[in-house]
Amino acid sequence: MRRRSAVAAAVLSLSLLGSCQTAPGTGKTSFNIVSTEEEAKMGAEAHPDILTQFGGAYDDARLQAYVAGIGQRLVGKTETPGATFRFTVLNSPVVNAMALPGGYVYVTRGLLALADDEAELAGVIGHEIGHVTARHTAQRYSQAMAANVATGVLGAVVSAVTGIGGAGNLAGMAANAYIQGYSRDQESEADSLGIRYMNAGGWDPDSMATFLAKLRDQARLDAILAGRSPDSVDQYSMFASHPRTLDRVKDAADAAAKGDAHRGVAGRELYLARVEGLLVGDDPSGGVIRGSVFSHAALGLRFEVPPGFRLVNGAKAVIAEHADGSVIRFDMGPEAQTDMTSYLQNQWAKGTHLSGIEALTVNGMPAAMGLTRLDTNKGGMDARLLAVRDGKAVYRLLFLTPPQLTAQQVEGQRRTTDSLRHLTEAERAAVTPLRLRIVTVKAGDTVESLADRLPYADHKPERFRVLNGLAEGKGVAPGEMVKTVM
C-alpha cells in the first residue's frame, strides 16, 4: 500500500508539474491546473463570503446597473468578450476593489466616493478584469497545490482537485491565495490589461494613474487619522495591496494611447451625477461612528473611547486602536444563561483563568468584569473583559494593553465603561447617514471654507483635498463642481 501511495503521489506530482495553460489576457503559457469550470465554481462559492465580509450589496439598483454597465463595456474590449462577468457594488466604506475567479468583480461604495470621474472607475474595474483574464488567481492556486505536493501534503491537494472531502476545499484554497494578494508582476500585468481595455472602451487611460495617486493620498490620510506617520501604510489599505508605481502606470497609459489624437473621455459630470447621494461612512443599520463615539440606533446604545483611539466599525465588531498598541473591541455575545459573573467565566472566557472577577452595574445594566493575560499577534497583552446584559442582549468590551502601559490606560478604560449607556430619543433621531453631495463652488469659496462644513471633528482640509483629488496648495474656482459630505 505504501508503494502504491508513493507511485500515486509521483504520478500526481508529474501531472501537476506538467500542466500548463494559456491565459487569454496575456497570451502567456504558465503552470495552471485549474480549469475555467473550476474557477467559476470557486467564484460562486466565495461570492457569499465576500458579501458577508463587506456589508452585502449596496442597496441602489440604479448605481449597481451603472457600474455593471461600465464593467460590461470593458469586458467587450477583452480577449474574451463573451465571457460571463458579474459586477457588484459592496456596502462598505472601505476603499477597495477585488476580483474572484469566474468573473466576480467588486468595488466598494467607499471607492466610488473617492473616484472623481468615470474613467478612474473604469481603470479600477479594468484592472480587476485584467486579473481574471490573466488568470492570476488560478495560477496562485496551482502554485499552492504544487507546493503541497512538493512538501508531501498530498491529501489536501487530491481533495481540492477531485472534490473528495467537501465541495468547499477548492474555494478555501482560493480564499487563502486571494488574501495573500498578487505579486508585483501580476499587478503590473493587470494594470497593462486594464489600461488596454479602458483605452479601447473610449476612456482616458491616464485616469488609472490619477486614481492610483488618490489611493496613495488616502492611505497617507488614514495613517494620520490613526495617529501614525503618513509615510506608514496600513496593511489593509488598497494602496498597500496594490503595490504599483505611478511612473510604471503612466508609461503603460502612454503606450496604450500612442498615436491616438484623443486620449478618451473622463466622464466627470456624468459620474458625479451618478454618485450624488451615495452613502458615506457607516451604514446606520450597523451603527455609526462620530469622532470617538459609537452609536447604534436599533440597539439604542452608545459608548465612547478615550482620546488617541481610532474607531473602526467592522462586520462583526467595533475596534478602537491606539498608536501605543492598545486595543478596545466591542461586540455582542450569546445570550446569558446565568448571572454575569458566571457568564464571564463560564461562557465568554471558558477555559481561561480570570482574576479579580467582580459584579457591577453599568448605567443600570448588570455587568461583570475580569482580568487575564492573553497571547496575541502583538505579543503578551493585559486583558480586561467586561460583559454587560441589557434584557436578553449581552454586550462585550475587551480592553487589551501592552503590560507596561496598563496602569496608564486604566482610567480611560473606566471612562469607556461608564460611557456605555442607552441612547436618548433625541440621540436616536440624530443617528442619520452621511451622504456624498455635489456642490458648485461660489465666488469667495475656498478649500478651507468648504472643508469647514464637513461633519468631522479633525483634519477637515486634508479630508476635503483627498476626497476631491486636490494637491496641497491647489485651490478651487467658481463654477467648479466639488464633492462634499453632509
C-alpha positions as CSV (number, residue, x, y, z in Angstrom):
1,M,0.0,0.0,0.0
2,R,2.8,2.4,0.8
3,R,4.4,1.6,-2.6
4,R,1.1,2.3,-4.3
5,S,0.7,5.6,-2.4
6,A,4.2,6.6,-3.4
7,V,3.6,5.8,-7.1
8,A,0.2,7.7,-7.0
9,A,2.0,10.7,-5.4
10,A,4.7,10.6,-8.1
11,V,2.1,10.4,-10.9
12,L,0.0,13.2,-9.5
13,S,3.2,15.3,-8.9
14,L,4.3,14.8,-12.5
15,S,0.7,15.6,-13.7
16,L,0.8,18.9,-11.7
17,L,4.2,19.9,-12.9
18,G,3.3,19.1,-16.5
19,S,0.1,21.2,-16.5
20,C,0.3,24.4,-18.5
21,Q,-2.4,26.6,-19.8
22,T,-2.5,29.9,-21.8
23,A,-4.1,32.9,-20.2
24,P,-6.3,34.8,-22.7
25,G,-5.4,38.2,-21.4
26,T,-1.7,37.9,-21.6
27,G,-1.3,35.1,-24.2
28,K,1.3,33.6,-21.8
29,T,1.6,29.9,-21.1
30,S,2.1,29.2,-17.4
31,F,1.7,26.4,-14.8
32,N,-2.0,26.1,-14.1
33,I,-4.1,23.0,-13.2
34,V,-7.4,24.8,-12.5
35,S,-9.9,24.7,-15.3
36,T,-12.2,27.6,-16.2
37,E,-15.1,25.5,-14.9
38,E,-13.4,25.1,-11.5
39,E,-12.6,28.8,-11.5
40,A,-16.4,29.5,-11.9
41,K,-17.1,27.2,-9.1
42,M,-14.6,28.9,-6.8
43,G,-16.0,32.3,-7.5
44,A,-19.6,31.1,-7.0
45,E,-18.7,29.5,-3.6
46,A,-16.7,32.5,-2.4
47,H,-19.2,35.2,-3.5
48,P,-21.5,34.9,-0.5
49,D,-18.4,35.2,1.8
50,I,-17.4,38.4,0.1
51,L,-20.9,39.8,0.6
52,T,-20.8,38.9,4.2
53,Q,-17.4,40.4,4.9
54,F,-18.2,43.7,3.1
55,G,-21.7,44.6,4.2
56,G,-23.6,42.9,1.4
57,A,-24.6,44.5,-1.9
58,Y,-25.2,48.3,-1.8
59,D,-29.0,48.9,-1.9
60,D,-29.2,51.1,-5.0
61,A,-30.3,49.4,-8.2
62,R,-29.6,52.4,-10.4
63,L,-26.0,52.7,-9.2
64,Q,-25.5,48.9,-9.4
65,A,-26.7,49.0,-13.0
66,Y,-24.4,52.0,-13.8
67,V,-21.3,50.2,-12.5
68,A,-22.2,46.9,-14.2
69,G,-22.7,48.8,-17.5
70,I,-19.1,50.2,-17.3
71,G,-17.9,46.7,-16.4
72,Q,-19.7,45.0,-19.4
73,R,-18.4,47.7,-21.7
74,L,-14.9,46.9,-20.6
75,V,-15.5,43.1,-20.9
76,G,-16.5,43.7,-24.5
77,K,-13.0,45.0,-25.2
78,T,-11.2,42.0,-23.7
79,E,-9.8,38.9,-25.4
80,T,-12.9,37.0,-24.3
81,P,-15.8,39.5,-24.9
82,G,-18.4,36.7,-24.5
83,A,-17.2,35.7,-21.0
84,T,-19.6,35.9,-18.1
85,F,-18.8,38.6,-15.6
86,R,-20.7,39.9,-12.5
87,F,-20.2,43.3,-11.1
88,T,-21.2,44.3,-7.5
89,V,-21.0,47.5,-5.5
90,L,-20.4,46.5,-1.9
91,N,-21.9,48.3,1.0
92,S,-18.6,49.1,2.7
93,P,-17.0,52.5,3.4
94,V,-13.6,50.9,3.0
95,V,-11.8,51.9,-0.2
96,N,-11.3,48.6,-2.0
97,A,-11.8,46.6,-5.2
98,M,-11.3,42.9,-5.9
99,A,-12.0,40.1,-8.3
100,L,-12.7,36.4,-7.8
101,P,-12.1,33.7,-10.4
102,G,-15.0,33.1,-12.6
103,G,-15.6,36.8,-13.3
104,Y,-16.8,38.2,-10.0
105,V,-15.7,41.8,-9.7
106,Y,-16.4,44.1,-6.7
107,V,-15.9,47.8,-5.9
108,T,-16.9,49.3,-2.6
109,R,-19.0,52.4,-2.2
110,G,-16.0,53.9,-0.4
111,L,-14.1,53.6,-3.6
112,L,-16.9,55.2,-5.6
113,A,-16.8,58.2,-3.2
114,L,-13.1,58.6,-3.7
115,A,-13.1,58.3,-7.5
116,D,-13.6,61.6,-9.3
117,D,-14.8,60.5,-12.7
118,E,-16.0,57.6,-14.8
119,A,-12.6,57.0,-16.3
120,E,-11.0,56.5,-12.9
121,L,-13.7,53.9,-12.0
122,A,-13.2,52.2,-15.4
123,G,-9.5,52.0,-14.7
124,V,-10.1,50.2,-11.4
125,I,-12.7,47.8,-12.9
126,G,-10.4,47.2,-15.9
127,H,-7.6,46.3,-13.6
128,E,-9.7,43.8,-11.8
129,I,-10.9,42.3,-15.0
130,G,-7.3,42.0,-16.0
131,H,-6.6,39.8,-13.0
132,V,-9.4,37.5,-14.3
133,T,-8.4,37.4,-18.0
134,A,-4.7,36.8,-17.0
135,R,-6.0,34.0,-14.7
136,H,-3.7,35.2,-11.9
137,T,-5.8,33.6,-9.1
138,A,-5.8,30.2,-10.8
139,Q,-2.0,30.5,-11.2
140,R,-1.6,31.2,-7.5
141,Y,-3.9,28.3,-6.5
142,S,-2.0,26.0,-8.8
143,Q,1.4,27.0,-7.3
144,A,0.0,26.4,-3.8
145,M,-1.2,22.9,-4.8
146,A,2.1,22.1,-6.4
147,A,3.9,23.3,-3.2
148,N,1.6,20.9,-1.2
149,V,2.8,18.0,-3.3
150,A,6.4,19.0,-3.0
151,T,6.1,19.1,0.8
152,G,4.2,15.8,1.0
153,V,0.8,17.2,1.8
154,L,-0.8,15.1,-0.9
155,G,-4.1,14.5,0.7
156,A,-5.1,18.2,0.7
157,V,-4.3,18.5,-3.0
158,V,-6.1,15.4,-4.0
159,S,-9.2,16.6,-2.0
160,A,-9.0,20.0,-3.6
161,V,-8.6,18.8,-7.1
162,T,-11.1,15.9,-7.1
163,G,-13.6,17.4,-4.7
164,I,-13.3,14.5,-2.3
165,G,-13.8,15.5,1.3
166,G,-16.1,18.5,0.7
167,A,-17.0,20.9,-2.1
168,G,-15.6,23.9,-0.2
169,N,-11.9,22.8,-0.2
170,L,-11.1,24.4,-3.6
171,A,-12.8,27.6,-2.6
172,G,-10.9,27.6,0.7
173,M,-7.6,27.4,-1.1
174,A,-8.9,30.2,-3.4
175,A,-9.7,32.4,-0.4
176,N,-6.2,31.8,1.1
177,A,-4.5,32.6,-2.2
178,Y,-6.6,35.7,-2.6
179,I,-5.9,37.0,0.9
180,Q,-2.1,36.7,0.2
181,G,-2.5,39.1,-2.7
182,Y,-0.9,39.3,-6.1
183,S,2.7,39.7,-7.0
184,R,4.1,43.0,-8.3
185,D,4.4,41.5,-11.8
186,Q,0.8,40.3,-11.7
187,E,-0.3,43.8,-10.6
188,S,1.6,45.3,-13.4
189,E,0.1,42.9,-15.9
190,A,-3.4,43.8,-14.6
191,D,-2.6,47.5,-15.0
192,S,-1.5,47.0,-18.6
193,L,-4.6,45.0,-19.4
194,G,-6.9,47.4,-17.6
195,I,-5.4,50.3,-19.5
196,R,-5.8,48.5,-22.8
197,Y,-9.4,47.7,-22.1
198,M,-10.3,51.3,-20.9
199,N,-8.5,52.9,-23.8
200,A,-10.3,50.6,-26.3
201,G,-13.6,51.5,-24.5
202,G,-13.1,55.2,-25.0
203,W,-11.9,56.3,-21.6
204,D,-8.7,58.4,-20.9
205,P,-6.1,55.8,-19.9
206,D,-4.2,58.5,-17.8
207,S,-7.0,58.2,-15.2
208,M,-5.6,54.9,-13.8
209,A,-2.6,56.9,-12.7
210,T,-4.6,59.7,-11.2
211,F,-6.6,57.3,-9.2
212,L,-3.5,55.5,-8.0
213,A,-2.2,58.8,-6.7
214,K,-5.5,59.2,-4.8
215,L,-5.1,55.8,-3.3
216,R,-1.7,56.9,-2.0
217,D,-3.1,60.2,-0.6
218,Q,-6.0,58.3,1.0
219,A,-3.5,55.8,2.6
220,R,-1.4,58.7,4.0
221,L,-4.6,60.4,5.4
222,D,-5.7,57.1,7.0
223,A,-2.3,56.8,8.7
224,I,-2.6,60.4,10.0
225,L,-6.1,59.7,11.3
226,A,-4.8,56.6,13.1
227,G,-2.0,58.6,14.8
228,R,0.8,57.1,12.6
229,S,3.3,58.7,10.3
230,P,1.8,59.5,6.9
231,D,4.7,57.5,5.4
232,S,3.4,54.3,7.0
233,V,0.8,52.5,5.0
234,D,-1.8,50.3,6.8
235,Q,-1.5,46.6,5.6
236,Y,-5.2,46.6,4.9
237,S,-5.3,49.6,2.7
238,M,-5.9,49.2,-1.0
239,F,-2.7,51.1,-1.7
240,A,-0.7,48.5,0.2
241,S,-2.4,45.6,-1.5
242,H,-1.8,47.1,-5.0
243,P,2.0,47.8,-4.9
244,R,2.5,49.6,-8.2
245,T,4.4,52.7,-9.1
246,L,2.9,55.8,-10.7
247,D,5.6,56.0,-13.3
248,R,5.0,52.4,-14.4
249,V,1.3,53.0,-14.8
250,K,1.8,56.3,-16.7
251,D,4.2,54.6,-19.1
252,A,1.6,51.9,-19.7
253,A,-1.1,54.5,-20.4
254,D,1.2,56.3,-22.8
255,A,2.0,53.1,-24.6
256,A,-1.7,52.2,-24.9
257,A,-2.7,55.6,-26.3
258,K,0.3,56.0,-28.6
259,G,-0.7,57.5,-31.9
260,D,-4.2,58.4,-30.7
261,A,-5.2,62.0,-31.4
262,H,-7.5,61.9,-28.4
263,R,-6.9,60.4,-25.0
264,G,-10.5,59.4,-24.5
265,V,-13.1,60.9,-22.1
266,A,-13.1,61.3,-18.3
267,G,-16.8,61.5,-17.9
268,R,-16.7,63.6,-14.8
269,E,-20.1,65.3,-14.9
270,L,-22.0,62.1,-15.6
271,Y,-20.1,60.3,-12.9
272,L,-20.7,63.0,-10.2
273,A,-24.4,62.9,-11.1
274,R,-24.5,59.1,-10.6
275,V,-22.8,59.2,-7.2
276,E,-24.8,62.1,-5.8
277,G,-26.4,60.9,-2.6
278,L,-24.1,58.0,-2.1
279,L,-23.9,56.7,1.5
280,V,-20.6,57.8,3.1
281,G,-19.1,56.2,6.2
282,D,-21.0,53.8,8.3
283,D,-24.4,52.4,7.4
284,P,-26.7,53.4,10.3
285,S,-28.2,49.9,10.3
286,G,-24.9,48.7,11.7
287,G,-24.2,51.7,14.0
288,V,-22.3,54.8,13.2
289,I,-19.0,56.4,14.4
290,R,-18.9,60.1,15.0
291,G,-15.4,61.0,16.3
292,S,-14.8,59.0,19.5
293,V,-18.4,57.9,19.9
294,F,-20.1,54.8,18.6
295,S,-23.9,54.9,18.5
296,H,-26.4,52.2,17.4
297,A,-30.0,53.4,17.0
298,A,-31.5,50.0,16.6
299,L,-29.8,48.7,19.7
300,G,-30.4,52.0,21.5
301,L,-26.8,52.0,22.8
302,R,-23.7,54.1,22.7
303,F,-20.2,54.3,24.1
304,E,-17.1,56.5,23.9
305,V,-13.4,55.7,23.6
306,P,-10.6,57.7,25.2
307,P,-8.6,60.3,23.2
308,G,-6.0,58.8,20.9
309,F,-8.1,55.8,19.9
310,R,-9.4,55.5,16.4
311,L,-12.7,53.7,16.0
312,V,-13.5,51.3,13.0
313,N,-16.9,49.7,12.5
314,G,-16.4,46.1,11.3
315,A,-18.9,43.5,10.2
316,K,-18.5,41.5,13.5
317,A,-17.1,44.0,15.9
318,V,-16.2,47.7,16.6
319,I,-12.5,48.1,17.0
320,A,-10.6,51.0,18.5
321,E,-6.8,51.1,18.2
322,H,-4.2,53.4,19.8
323,A,-0.8,54.2,18.4
324,D,0.7,52.7,21.5
325,G,-0.7,49.2,20.6
326,S,-3.7,49.3,22.9
327,V,-7.0,47.9,21.5
328,I,-10.6,48.1,22.5
329,R,-13.1,45.6,21.0
330,F,-16.9,45.8,21.3
331,D,-19.2,43.1,20.1
332,M,-22.3,41.1,21.1
333,G,-22.1,37.7,22.7
334,P,-24.6,34.8,23.1
335,E,-27.5,35.2,25.5
336,A,-26.5,34.8,29.1
337,Q,-27.8,31.6,30.8
338,T,-26.9,32.7,34.3
339,D,-25.7,35.7,36.3
340,M,-23.0,37.9,34.7
341,T,-20.0,36.7,36.8
342,S,-20.8,33.1,35.8
343,Y,-21.3,34.3,32.2
344,L,-17.9,35.9,32.2
345,Q,-16.1,32.9,33.5
346,N,-18.1,30.0,32.0
347,Q,-19.4,31.3,28.7
348,W,-17.2,34.1,27.3
349,A,-13.8,33.2,28.8
350,K,-14.5,29.5,29.3
351,G,-11.1,27.7,29.8
352,T,-9.3,30.9,30.6
353,H,-8.3,31.8,34.2
354,L,-9.7,35.2,35.2
355,S,-8.6,37.1,38.2
356,G,-10.3,40.0,40.0
357,I,-13.8,39.0,38.9
358,E,-16.4,41.3,40.2
359,A,-20.1,42.0,39.6
360,L,-21.0,45.6,38.9
361,T,-23.7,47.8,37.4
362,V,-23.1,49.9,34.3
363,N,-25.8,52.6,34.0
364,G,-28.5,50.4,35.4
365,M,-27.4,47.3,33.4
366,P,-26.0,44.2,35.3
367,A,-22.4,43.5,34.4
368,A,-19.2,41.7,35.3
369,M,-15.5,42.4,34.9
370,G,-12.4,40.2,35.0
371,L,-8.7,40.3,34.2
372,T,-6.3,38.0,32.4
373,R,-3.2,37.9,30.2
374,L,-3.6,36.9,26.6
375,D,-1.1,35.9,23.9
376,T,-1.8,37.9,20.7
377,N,-0.1,38.6,17.4
378,K,1.3,41.7,19.1
379,G,2.7,39.6,21.9
380,G,1.5,39.2,25.5
381,M,-1.2,41.7,26.4
382,D,-3.1,42.5,29.6
383,A,-6.8,42.0,29.0
384,R,-9.8,43.4,30.9
385,L,-13.1,41.7,30.0
386,L,-16.4,43.5,30.6
387,A,-19.8,41.8,29.9
388,V,-23.0,43.8,30.2
389,R,-26.5,42.5,30.0
390,D,-29.3,44.6,28.5
391,G,-32.5,42.5,28.5
392,K,-31.6,39.4,26.5
393,A,-28.7,41.1,24.8
394,V,-25.1,40.8,26.1
395,Y,-22.6,43.4,25.1
396,R,-18.9,42.7,25.5
397,L,-15.9,45.1,25.8
398,L,-12.4,43.7,25.6
399,F,-9.6,46.0,26.6
400,L,-6.1,45.0,25.5
401,T,-3.0,46.8,26.6
402,P,0.8,46.2,26.5
403,P,1.7,45.3,30.1
404,Q,4.0,48.3,30.5
405,L,1.1,50.6,29.6
406,T,-1.8,49.0,31.5
407,A,-1.6,51.3,34.5
408,Q,-1.9,54.5,32.5
409,Q,-4.8,53.0,30.4
410,V,-6.9,52.0,33.4
411,E,-8.6,55.4,33.8
412,G,-9.5,55.6,30.1
413,Q,-11.0,52.1,30.3
414,R,-13.1,53.1,33.3
415,R,-14.4,56.1,31.4
416,T,-15.3,53.9,28.4
417,T,-17.1,51.5,30.7
418,D,-19.1,54.4,32.3
419,S,-20.0,55.8,28.8
420,L,-21.8,52.6,27.8
421,R,-25.4,53.6,28.1
422,H,-28.8,53.8,26.4
423,L,-29.4,56.5,23.8
424,T,-32.0,59.2,24.5
425,E,-34.8,59.6,21.9
426,A,-33.1,62.7,20.7
427,E,-29.8,60.8,20.2
428,R,-31.6,58.0,18.4
429,A,-33.0,60.5,16.0
430,A,-29.6,62.1,15.4
431,V,-28.1,58.8,14.2
432,T,-28.6,59.6,10.5
433,P,-26.5,58.6,7.5
434,L,-23.9,60.9,5.9
435,R,-24.3,61.4,2.1
436,L,-22.0,62.5,-0.7
437,R,-23.2,65.7,-2.2
438,I,-22.0,67.6,-5.3
439,V,-21.9,71.4,-4.9
440,T,-20.9,74.2,-7.2
441,V,-18.1,76.5,-5.9
442,K,-19.3,80.0,-5.4
443,A,-17.3,83.2,-5.5
444,G,-15.4,83.6,-2.3
445,D,-15.4,79.9,-1.5
446,T,-12.0,78.4,-0.6
447,V,-10.8,74.9,0.2
448,E,-10.8,75.9,3.9
449,S,-14.3,77.3,3.9
450,L,-15.7,74.3,2.0
451,A,-13.8,71.9,4.2
452,D,-15.1,73.6,7.4
453,R,-18.6,72.4,6.5
454,L,-17.6,68.7,6.6
455,P,-19.2,66.7,9.5
456,Y,-15.9,65.6,11.0
457,A,-14.0,66.7,14.1
458,D,-10.5,66.9,12.7
459,H,-8.3,67.2,9.6
460,K,-11.1,68.8,7.6
461,P,-8.9,70.4,4.9
462,E,-6.9,67.2,4.4
463,R,-10.1,65.2,4.1
464,F,-11.6,67.6,1.6
465,R,-8.4,67.6,-0.6
466,V,-8.2,63.8,-0.7
467,L,-12.0,63.5,-1.4
468,N,-11.6,65.8,-4.4
469,G,-8.1,64.9,-5.5
470,L,-6.7,68.4,-4.8
471,A,-3.0,68.6,-4.3
472,E,-1.6,70.7,-1.5
473,G,-1.7,74.4,-2.5
474,K,-4.3,73.9,-5.2
475,G,-7.4,75.9,-4.8
476,V,-11.0,75.8,-6.2
477,A,-12.5,78.1,-8.8
478,P,-16.1,79.5,-9.0
479,G,-18.4,77.3,-11.1
480,E,-16.3,74.2,-10.4
481,M,-18.2,71.1,-9.1
482,V,-16.7,69.5,-6.0
483,K,-17.7,66.7,-3.6
484,T,-18.6,67.2,0.0
485,V,-20.3,65.2,2.8
486,M,-23.5,66.2,4.5
